[in-house]
Amino acid sequence: EAGGVLLGKSAEKLFSLSGVFAVYKPKGPTSAGVLNLLKEKLLAEAGVQTNRNKRNQVLKIGHGGTLDSAAAGVLVVGIGKGTKMLRTMLAGSKRYTAIGLLGKATDTLDATGKVTEEKPYDQITKGDLENVLQKFTGDIMQVPPLYSALKKDGERLSTLMKRGEAVEAKPARPVRVYSLSLQQFQPPLFTLDVECGGGFYVRSLVSDIGKELSTCATMQELTRTKQGPFTLEEHALYEDKWTIDEIARSLERCTSLLPDEPSHKKLKTEHPGETAVSCE
């Protein structure tokens, strides 16, 4: 039963789903918007009638790390007890393909923002760009963007910025870049492949690369190709596959180690970096 309602077969199956899987987030909607759509589709398929304000209590679903509205790619989703494992996903490694634009800077550090600066870039060669990438590989310090999901007094910096409030830059913080390579160089555009740890901002990387080259740069496009063990090619379910059966199949492929809560909390403190998910 859910909220005193007798459930049909598909609803029973839906509420028994537990674990972690991945969906494809298209460019446009927020990560939360994608989750809401997923939730609505699953509840509709199960024939569960919910009133809007109670909907969130009915089905436990969460995601393991926000992807900006303008970005596409892998969004890791926890369902049922799987929601407890999402903190591990946030801290885990992620891989992105990013397209940068030389010669322009924007206030948001990506294509959604206002242009704040323009500089020549003709002098930059492919070799210059490749040399600079070495400086951004390994353990580096990074200043997060002003327009971001980071919070000040409980509110997102991006919300404060949009209201026109003055926001101080957050201090530089240590981040890790496992690998960084140049995939394509067609000035003013360049394409990067980057694998990084948690808390890393790709648009800050693109902007910093521009500064290092004595010009400026902004991120044009971003695709998350991997998060933890989940890859875009193998694991991310597209919207037409957001069905109870497809998700059940996906959860079977990704054997999740779901310890009971007490040991899970203990695990978390002992091995903060350990990922409790393995995907075949």
N, C-alpha and C positions, 0 to 999 in steps of 0.2 A: 504493500500500500504506500501511496505517497500523498500526504495531506488528506488521509481518510478516503481516498478514491481507489476503487479496485482497478488494477492495471491489466491491460491486455498483454498478449504475448510479446509484441514488439516493444511495448513500454517496459516490460519486465527486463527484456534484454538490454534496453538502453540504460536502465538504472543499475544494471549489474556490471556495466563497462567500467574498467578500472585500469589506469596505467597512463603511459605517455605516448603520444603520436605526433605527427607533424602535418600541417596543412600549408598550402601555397597561399600567401597573401598577395593579392594584386596591388598595383600602384593605385593610390586613391584613398581607400578607406583607412581608418585608424586600426591599430591592432585590436582595440576593444570592440570596434565596429564589426570586424571579422568574426570575433568570438560570439557577439550577439546574433549575427546571421547564422552561424553554425548551430548555436543553441536553438534558435527558432526553427531551423530546418529539422533538427533531430526531434524536437518536441512535437512538431507538426506530423512528422512521419509516425511517431509513436501514438499519435492521437491524444496527446495530453493537453487538455485545455487549461491554460493558466491565465490569471489576470496579470497585466504587465508588471505591477509593482511587486508581485510575489514571485515572478518568473525566476529571479536569481536564486531563490532559496531551493527551488525544485531540483535543478540539475547543477552539480558542482563541476565547473569548467574554469580553467585559468590558463594563462600563457606564460612561457618561460623567458620573457625578454621582449620588450617593445621594439617594433620595427616602425620607423617614421612613416607617416601617411604616403609620402612621395616615393618610398622604397617598396620593393617587391621581394618575394622569396620565402624562405623557410620560416614558419612560425611554429614553435614547439607548443603543444597543447597538452595539458594534464586534465584527465577526467576521473571523477570519483576520488579514490585515495591517491591517484597519480598527481593531484594538485599539490600534495605535500612534498613532491620531489622537484618542484619547479625552481626552488631556490638554487639547487645544484646546477640546473641548466643555465641560470642567470650568470653564475660564476664561471661556467665552462667556456671552451673556445668556440669561436665563430669564424666563418670564412665569407668573404664578400668579393664581388666584382664591382668596381667603382669606375665611373667615367668622370674625369676631371676636365675642366675648361680653363686654359691658361689665359691670362690677361684681364680677367674680371674678378672682382671680389663682391660678395653680397653680405647683407647683415645677418642672414641665417646660415651662411656658409654653403647654401645649396641653391638650386634653381628656383625655389619658391620665394626667395627674398628680393629685396631692393638692391640694385647695383650701387655699391658705395665707393668703388675705385676701379679705374682702368689703367693698365700699364702695357707697354710693348712686350712682346714675347718672342719676336722673330729670331732673336739671337740664341734662343735655347735649342740645343741639339738633343737627340735621343740619348747620346752619351752623358750629357749633363744631367739629364733626368735620372738615368740609371745610377750614376755616381751618388746623387743625393739620397736615393732610396736606402743606401747602406746606413745613413745616419738615423733612419727611422725604423731600424730593425733591432730586435732584442728588447731589453728593458729600457724604456724611455719615459720622459716626463711629458705630460700633455695637459694643456689648458682646455677644459670642456667648453663647448659653444655656449653663448648666452641664451640662444633659443634652444632649450633642451628640456628633458623631463626631470632634470635635477630640481630639487626643491629648496625654497627659502621661506622660512616661517610657514611651512606646510603647503605652500603653493608652488606649482611648477614655474620655473624661470620663464618658459615660453609664454605662459598666461600673463605674467607680470609685464613682460616686454610688450605684448600685444596691447596691453592697457596703457602703454606709454610710461610705465614707471621706470625709474632709474634702477638698473640692476648692475651690481658690481661683478666683475669677472670672478669666477671661482678660482682658487689657487691651482697651480699645476699639480697633477697627481701622477703617481707611477702607473704605467700601463705596460702591457707586454705584447710585442709583435713577434709571432713565431716565424712568419715568412711574409715577404713583400716582393712582388716582381712586376715589371712593366710588361703588359701583354700586347699593347698597341700604342703607336705614337703617330698621330696624324694631326699636327698642330692646327688649331689650338686644342684639339682633343687628345687626351691620353687615357688609357685603360689600365687599371691596376688590379692585381689579385692579392688580397691581404688576408692572412689568418692571424687572429688576435685573441687576447683574453677578454675577460669581462670588463665592463666600464669604459671600453674604447670607443671613440667617436671617429668614424671614417671621414666625415666632413672636416673635422679639425685637422686630420692628417693631410687631406688634399690642400687645405688652406696653408698649412705649415710648409708643405712642399713648395708651393708658390712663393712664399716669403724667402725660403732658402735659396730659390733660383733668382732672387732679386726682381721678381714680378709678383703677380698675385694669381690666385686660382680659386675656383669654386666647384663644388660637386654637382654634376649634371644628372647623374643617374646612379642608383645603388640597388644591387641585388644580393640578398643573403643566400649563399649557395650551400651553406652547411652550418648547423648548430649542434654542438656535441656530436653524437653519432649519427644525427639525421641529415641526409643530403637532399638537395633539391631534386636530383634525378631519380633517386631510389625511393624516397620515403614521403615526400610532400604530396598530400592528397589535394587535387584540384576540386573546385566547388561541385562538379558533377558527381564526385565520389564521396560527398559528405552525407553518407547514409549509415545507418546503424550497423549493417553487415560489413561494409567496407572498413569502418573504423574498428570493428571487432577483429577483422582479419589483420589490420595494421597493428593492433595491439598484440596479437599473437606473434607477429614477426619480430616485434620489439619486446623481447622478454624483459619486463621491468622487475627489478628486485624491490618488492614493496614490503619492507619490514614493518612490524606493528609500531605504533607511535612511540612508546617509551624508548625502545632500542634505536628508533630512527633519530630521536633527539640526541641520544648519546653519540650515535654515528656522526651526526652533523658536526659536533664539537671536536671529536677526535680526528676526523679526516675531512676538513672543510673542502678540500679540492677534489675529493673523489666523486666520480660520476656513478650514480647507481642505475645506469641504463646501459643495456647493450643491444645493438641492432644487428641483425644478420644481413 
